[in-house]
Amino acid sequence: MTQIALISDIHGNIPALEAVLVDIQQRRVDAIYCLGDLIGKGPDGDTAVDMVRTHCQQVIKGNWDDFIGKETDDPALQWQQHKLGTERLQYLSSLPYTIEFMMSGKWIRLFHASPRSVYERIQPWHEQEKRATLFHSSALCGSARIADVAGYGDIHNAFHQHLEGRTLFNTGSVGNPLEMPEASYVILDGSYESGIPAPLNFQFIRVPYNIEQAVQDAIQSGMPSPEDYILEIRTGRYQVKRL
């Protein structure tokens, strides 16, 4: 059996990422995959990118990773761009959109927001017909086959559902969870690259971390208007329109 840790939506929150990586290391998982949004919202996207590149075997693109390299007159985005620097921006722009593999006889597709776009937002309470489209393929996917298991990040709400014999799940967010103020990630446990039906386990992990250190990091960084980010990480409640 192979264990793969799935992390997502770090958003430049280093105390949260460090706590999650320690927890993953203690569990002796075999690999770490990142489902995007390494940067944005929090102050230390540059460090988050460097840490993800060091610790993660596969990384895909999130919406923040996609638009951060575009021209903008927004001071907050310009601040993030300056801190990231040219090489990291190029790395983020080069990230693929999906991770796909067979595990325990099931075709698994991982993406940031949907198989069609990093900007399409689908919540667990949306109608079933809309949620079921997350199993579909698109030109951004590596395979045309319908997924047996679809996993994503983006919405910062961890969940696990079964829809007509298929499994849909969300990892939640490492650095900006919006249902409770603890870092969230998922471990997949199964027979990697095996087409033979076998047990496939999903473990949802919550990791407490030093939120007040993350608050101080934001304040001391000099980032523009950190107030809403600070409220979100302290309360786990949505404060502003998120990209």
C-alpha positions as CSV (number, residue, x, y, z in Angstrom):
1,M,0.0,0.0,0.0
2,T,1.1,3.5,-0.8
3,Q,0.3,6.6,1.1
4,I,0.1,10.0,-0.7
5,A,-0.5,13.2,1.2
6,L,-2.5,15.8,-0.7
7,I,-2.1,19.4,0.4
8,S,-3.6,22.5,-1.2
9,D,-4.2,26.2,-0.8
10,I,-1.2,27.2,1.3
11,H,-1.5,30.9,0.4
12,G,1.8,31.9,1.8
13,N,1.1,30.8,5.4
14,I,4.4,29.3,6.5
15,P,3.5,28.3,10.1
16,A,0.6,26.3,8.7
17,L,2.7,24.6,6.0
18,E,5.5,23.8,8.5
19,A,3.0,22.2,10.9
20,V,1.5,20.1,8.1
21,L,4.9,18.9,6.8
22,V,5.9,17.9,10.3
23,D,2.7,15.9,10.7
24,I,3.2,14.3,7.3
25,Q,6.8,13.3,8.1
26,Q,5.7,11.7,11.4
27,R,3.2,9.6,9.5
28,R,5.9,8.4,7.1
29,V,3.9,8.9,3.9
30,D,5.4,7.9,0.6
31,A,4.8,11.1,-1.4
32,I,3.3,14.6,-1.2
33,Y,1.2,16.1,-4.0
34,C,0.2,19.8,-4.0
35,L,-3.1,20.9,-5.6
36,G,-2.2,24.5,-6.1
37,D,-2.6,28.0,-4.7
38,L,0.9,28.1,-3.2
39,I,0.8,31.9,-3.0
40,G,-1.5,34.8,-2.4
41,K,-3.5,36.1,0.6
42,G,-0.7,35.4,3.1
43,P,2.7,37.1,3.2
44,D,5.2,34.4,2.4
45,G,4.4,33.0,-1.1
46,D,8.1,33.0,-2.0
47,T,9.0,30.7,0.9
48,A,5.9,28.5,0.3
49,V,7.0,28.0,-3.4
50,D,10.5,27.0,-2.3
51,M,9.2,24.6,0.4
52,V,6.7,23.0,-2.0
53,R,9.4,22.5,-4.6
54,T,11.5,20.8,-2.0
55,H,9.0,18.5,-0.4
56,C,6.3,17.8,-3.1
57,Q,6.8,15.2,-5.8
58,Q,4.0,16.6,-8.0
59,V,2.5,20.1,-8.0
60,I,-0.4,21.5,-10.1
61,K,-1.6,25.1,-10.8
62,G,-4.2,27.0,-8.8
63,N,-6.0,30.2,-9.7
64,W,-3.6,32.4,-7.7
65,D,-0.7,30.7,-9.3
66,D,-2.2,31.3,-12.7
67,F,-3.1,35.0,-12.5
68,I,-0.2,36.2,-10.3
69,G,2.1,36.5,-13.3
70,K,-0.3,38.8,-15.2
71,E,0.1,42.6,-15.5
72,T,-1.8,44.4,-12.8
73,D,-2.2,47.8,-11.1
74,D,-3.4,46.2,-7.8
75,P,-0.9,47.2,-5.1
76,A,-1.5,44.0,-3.2
77,L,-0.8,41.8,-6.2
78,Q,2.2,43.9,-7.2
79,W,3.6,43.4,-3.7
80,Q,3.2,39.6,-4.1
81,Q,4.8,39.7,-7.5
82,H,7.8,41.6,-6.3
83,K,8.3,39.2,-3.4
84,L,8.1,36.2,-5.6
85,G,10.5,37.4,-8.2
86,T,10.9,36.4,-11.9
87,E,12.0,32.8,-11.5
88,R,9.3,31.7,-9.1
89,L,6.6,33.4,-11.3
90,Q,7.9,31.4,-14.2
91,Y,7.7,28.2,-12.2
92,L,4.1,28.9,-11.2
93,S,3.1,29.7,-14.8
94,S,4.7,26.4,-16.0
95,L,2.7,24.1,-13.6
96,P,0.4,21.5,-15.1
97,Y,-3.4,21.4,-14.5
98,T,-4.0,17.8,-13.3
99,I,-2.4,14.8,-11.7
100,E,-3.9,11.5,-12.9
101,F,-3.1,7.9,-11.9
102,M,-4.6,4.5,-11.1
103,M,-4.9,3.4,-7.5
104,S,-6.6,0.2,-6.2
105,G,-8.4,-0.3,-9.5
106,K,-9.8,3.3,-9.7
107,W,-8.8,6.1,-12.0
108,I,-8.0,9.2,-9.8
109,R,-7.9,12.7,-11.2
110,L,-6.7,15.6,-9.0
111,F,-7.1,19.3,-10.0
112,H,-7.3,22.6,-8.3
113,A,-10.9,23.8,-8.9
114,S,-12.4,21.8,-11.8
115,P,-11.1,19.6,-14.7
116,R,-12.0,22.5,-17.0
117,S,-10.6,25.6,-15.3
118,V,-8.7,26.8,-12.2
119,Y,-11.5,29.5,-11.9
120,E,-14.6,27.3,-11.8
121,R,-15.8,27.1,-8.2
122,I,-18.0,24.2,-7.2
123,Q,-19.1,23.8,-3.6
124,P,-20.4,20.6,-1.8
125,W,-23.9,22.1,-1.6
126,H,-24.3,22.8,-5.3
127,E,-26.7,20.6,-7.2
128,Q,-25.6,17.0,-7.8
129,E,-25.6,17.5,-11.6
130,K,-23.0,20.2,-11.2
131,R,-20.8,18.3,-8.8
132,A,-20.9,15.2,-11.0
133,T,-19.2,17.2,-13.8
134,L,-16.1,17.1,-11.6
135,F,-15.6,13.5,-12.8
136,H,-15.5,14.6,-16.4
137,S,-12.4,15.1,-18.5
138,S,-11.4,18.1,-20.6
139,A,-8.6,19.3,-22.9
140,L,-6.6,20.2,-19.8
141,C,-6.6,16.6,-18.6
142,G,-4.1,13.9,-19.5
143,S,-6.7,11.3,-20.2
144,A,-10.2,11.4,-21.7
145,R,-11.6,8.8,-19.3
146,I,-14.1,9.7,-16.6
147,A,-12.6,9.6,-13.1
148,D,-13.7,7.1,-10.5
149,V,-12.3,9.4,-7.9
150,A,-12.0,13.2,-8.2
151,G,-10.1,15.4,-5.7
152,Y,-9.6,19.1,-5.6
153,G,-8.8,22.2,-3.4
154,D,-9.8,25.8,-4.2
155,I,-13.0,26.1,-2.0
156,H,-11.1,25.8,1.4
157,N,-13.8,23.4,2.6
158,A,-12.9,19.8,3.2
159,F,-15.6,17.2,2.3
160,H,-16.1,13.6,1.1
161,Q,-19.1,12.5,-1.0
162,H,-20.2,9.5,-3.0
163,L,-22.1,10.3,-6.2
164,E,-23.6,7.4,-8.3
165,G,-20.7,5.0,-7.4
166,R,-17.9,7.6,-7.7
167,T,-16.0,9.4,-5.0
168,L,-15.6,13.2,-4.8
169,F,-13.5,14.9,-2.1
170,N,-11.9,18.2,-1.3
171,T,-8.6,18.5,0.7
172,G,-9.6,21.7,2.4
173,S,-6.9,24.3,2.8
174,V,-3.5,24.3,4.6
175,G,-3.1,28.0,5.0
176,N,-6.5,29.5,4.8
177,P,-9.2,27.0,5.9
178,L,-12.7,28.5,5.9
179,E,-14.7,26.1,8.0
180,M,-12.5,25.9,11.1
181,P,-9.1,27.5,11.9
182,E,-6.9,24.4,11.6
183,A,-4.8,23.4,8.7
184,S,-6.4,20.6,6.6
185,Y,-5.0,17.9,4.2
186,V,-5.9,14.4,3.0
187,I,-4.0,11.1,2.8
188,L,-4.8,8.6,0.1
189,D,-3.9,5.0,0.9
190,G,-4.1,2.3,-1.7
191,S,-2.3,0.2,-4.3
192,Y,-0.5,2.8,-6.5
193,E,-0.6,2.2,-10.3
194,S,-2.6,-1.0,-9.8
195,G,-5.7,-1.7,-11.9
196,I,-6.7,-4.5,-9.6
197,P,-9.6,-3.6,-7.2
198,A,-8.2,-3.2,-3.7
199,P,-9.0,-1.1,-0.6
200,L,-8.7,2.6,-1.1
201,N,-8.7,4.8,2.1
202,F,-9.2,8.5,2.5
203,Q,-8.0,10.1,5.7
204,F,-8.8,13.7,6.5
205,I,-6.3,15.4,8.8
206,R,-6.7,18.5,10.9
207,V,-3.4,20.1,12.2
208,P,-3.4,22.9,14.8
209,Y,-0.7,25.5,14.1
210,N,0.6,28.7,15.6
211,I,-2.0,31.1,14.2
212,E,-0.7,34.1,16.1
213,Q,2.7,33.6,14.5
214,A,1.1,33.7,11.1
215,V,-0.6,36.9,12.1
216,Q,2.7,38.4,13.2
217,D,4.3,37.3,9.9
218,A,1.6,39.1,8.0
219,I,1.9,42.3,10.1
220,Q,5.7,42.4,10.0
221,S,5.9,41.6,6.3
222,G,4.6,45.0,5.3
223,M,2.0,43.4,3.0
224,P,-0.8,45.8,2.0
225,S,-4.1,45.5,4.0
226,P,-3.5,42.3,5.9
227,E,-6.7,42.7,8.1
228,D,-9.1,40.4,6.2
229,Y,-6.5,37.7,5.8
230,I,-5.8,37.9,9.6
231,L,-9.5,37.6,10.4
232,E,-9.9,34.6,8.1
233,I,-7.0,32.6,9.6
234,R,-8.1,33.5,13.2
235,T,-11.8,32.6,12.7
236,G,-11.9,30.2,9.8
237,R,-14.6,32.4,8.3
238,Y,-14.8,34.0,4.9
239,Q,-14.2,37.7,5.0
240,V,-13.7,39.0,1.5
241,K,-14.3,38.0,-2.1
242,R,-11.7,35.4,-2.8
243,L,-10.1,34.7,-6.1
